Amino acid sequence: MFLEQFRLDGKVALVTGGSRGLGLEAALALKEAGAKVAVLARRASFFEEAKRHLGEALYLEGDVRDEGRLLQVVDQVEQELGPLAILVNAAGVTWGAPSWEIPVEKVREVLEVNLVGAFLASRAAAQRM
């Protein structure tokens, strides 16, 4: 009874980075709550695991650093699933090394994906919400 108030039946959710890790867990939870789920990942090969666990969903390839692609993704999500109601920014990269060994280019890449990408995805989605 208590969980019924958290149902998302008919709501449309987009999860960036939703093909694996925490993003996939978020996508699974949204689907379990009744949402129609779209998953965005940088490479189509990333969808193999998601498809095994998530099953039916809208799988879209794209990079969160590409604002034009994000606008296309939001358009496609709305055309195929309906009005976008939920965005989960789970796309992210990391560089596994001590800080004194990380090349500055990798730090910039992490910031571009994890910070700027989340901003761009939020902006693309917010225009429709």
C-alpha positions in Angstrom: 0.0 0.0 0.0 2.7 2.5 1.0 4.7 1.9 -2.2 1.6 2.6 -4.4 2.1 6.4 -3.9 5.5 6.0 -5.7 4.0 4.4 -8.8 5.1 6.0 -12.1 2.7 4.3 -14.4 2.6 6.0 -17.8 5.4 8.4 -17.0 8.4 8.6 -19.4 11.9 8.5 -18.1 15.3 9.0 -19.8 18.3 7.6 -18.1 21.7 8.8 -19.4 24.4 6.2 -18.8 21.5 3.8 -18.2 23.1 0.8 -19.9 25.2 -0.4 -16.9 26.2 0.4 -13.3 24.1 2.8 -11.3 22.3 4.1 -14.4 21.1 0.6 -15.2 19.9 0.2 -11.6 18.0 3.5 -11.9 16.4 2.3 -15.2 15.4 -1.0 -13.6 13.8 0.8 -10.6 11.9 3.2 -12.9 10.6 0.4 -15.0 9.6 -1.6 -11.9 7.6 1.5 -10.8 5.8 1.5 -14.0 7.6 4.1 -16.1 8.4 3.8 -19.8 12.1 3.9 -20.0 14.6 5.2 -22.5 18.3 4.5 -22.0 21.1 6.6 -23.5 24.7 5.2 -23.9 27.8 6.2 -25.9 28.0 2.9 -27.7 25.4 0.4 -28.9 27.6 -2.4 -27.6 26.9 -1.2 -24.0 23.2 -2.2 -24.4 23.8 -6.0 -24.3 23.8 -6.1 -20.5 20.9 -3.7 -20.2 18.7 -5.6 -22.6 19.3 -8.8 -20.6 18.1 -7.1 -17.4 15.8 -4.4 -18.5 14.2 -6.0 -21.6 11.7 -3.7 -23.4 13.0 -0.1 -23.4 14.0 2.5 -25.9 17.8 2.2 -26.4 19.5 5.2 -27.9 23.1 5.8 -28.7 24.7 9.2 -28.0 27.2 11.2 -26.0 26.0 13.6 -23.3 28.7 16.1 -24.5 26.8 16.5 -27.8 24.0 19.0 -27.2 22.6 18.5 -30.7 22.4 14.8 -30.2 20.7 15.3 -26.8 18.0 17.4 -28.4 17.5 14.7 -31.0 17.3 12.1 -28.2 14.6 14.0 -26.3 12.6 14.4 -29.5 12.9 10.7 -30.3 11.9 9.7 -26.7 8.8 11.9 -26.9 7.9 10.7 -30.4 8.2 7.0 -29.4 7.2 7.0 -25.7 5.3 10.2 -24.9 6.1 13.4 -23.0 9.3 13.3 -21.0 8.7 13.5 -17.2 11.8 12.1 -15.7 15.5 12.5 -16.3 18.3 10.6 -14.5 21.8 11.9 -15.2 23.8 8.8 -14.6 26.3 9.1 -17.5 29.8 9.3 -16.1 33.4 8.4 -16.6 36.4 8.1 -14.3 40.1 7.6 -14.5 41.5 5.1 -12.1 44.9 6.3 -11.0 46.5 8.4 -8.3 45.8 12.1 -8.9 49.5 12.9 -9.5 49.4 10.4 -12.4 46.2 11.5 -14.1 46.8 13.4 -17.3 45.0 16.8 -17.3 43.3 15.7 -20.6 41.6 13.0 -18.6 40.5 15.4 -15.9 39.0 17.6 -18.6 37.2 14.6 -20.1 35.7 13.6 -16.7 34.5 17.2 -16.2 33.0 17.3 -19.7 31.1 14.1 -19.3 30.2 14.2 -15.6 29.5 17.9 -15.2 28.9 19.5 -18.6 27.1 16.4 -19.9 24.7 16.5 -17.0 24.0 20.2 -17.5 23.4 19.7 -21.3 21.1 16.7 -20.7 19.2 18.6 -18.0 18.8 21.6 -20.3 17.6 19.5 -23.3 15.1 17.7 -21.0 13.9 20.8 -19.1 12.8 22.5 -22.4 10.2 19.8 -22.7 9.1 19.3 -19.1 
